[in-house]
Amino acid sequence: MAGAQMTLDTEQVIRLALARIGDIATLPEVTAKIISIVDDPKSTAHDLHHIIKNDPALATKILKVVNSAFYGLPGQVSDLDRAIVLLGLSAVKNIAISASISRLFTTEKISDKFNARDIWKHSVAVGVVTREFCCRIGKKAFAEEAFLAGLIHDLGLLIERQAFPEQLSDVIRSICKNNRPICEVEMEMLGADHQSLGSALAAKWKFPRPLQAVLGYHHRIESLAEDQRLLPTLVYIADTLACHERIGFYLTGDEQDVDDVLLETVGLSEADFGEVREQLPEYIQSAESMLSD
């Protein structure tokens, strides 16, 4: 009965949070259309171009991305159709989502030690590391989804910042003082954690289920069925690495550990982990340059 009550309370907290966050609870119309088009197997690059050409800011962003060092494509591309073909529909969808999400990361303080841009810096780090891990295990086709998964994994923190700013500040203060897992403290002080809040918003936005799983389970991957664990586990490992390196907002995974057994479950080696750690500053610089306005 206590568990049922806790579930009910958590659901109420989630509904309250989504009701409080106003504009950010609505995905921009063009992004929603792009997600719908890309998820339709009958769609073509032409269908995507028809939507994007009516959003000059997004079209400019896509051209900037396709010409960035992050993708390393040969030559300069100035034609939107060619950019869409070169990147692929999935990558364009992820760029649109990334552009929509990045507007939520402002410079507002979330505590005496952190502001929302710290969450962004951490999220970019987790995105690039997850993408690199995905390539290293031979899943290059899913690299763009892996990057997006890492980039948005802590979306729930932005919901907390907007819906429960004072409580979030208290959560951060408690973690710093007592060195406890963030989700545990969030459940005590808010009645929900950033995983459940982020997952709820991703469901509202009709994000693909693998992304919803990352948002909802990146700190509790053992709760997922084995065939659903790969992407959340990669994000967990990337999150732990970024937190241990103190990149941006590092309190979400500071107490987490990664061992060779966990690495092996996703096909990574300790050498992979060490090499990515060494190259992390360069990965982040490349991604931030691509994502900046």
Order of alpha helices (4+ residues) and beta strands (2+ residues): alpha-alpha-alpha-alpha-alpha-alpha-alpha-alpha-alpha-alpha-alpha-alpha-alpha-alpha-alpha-alpha
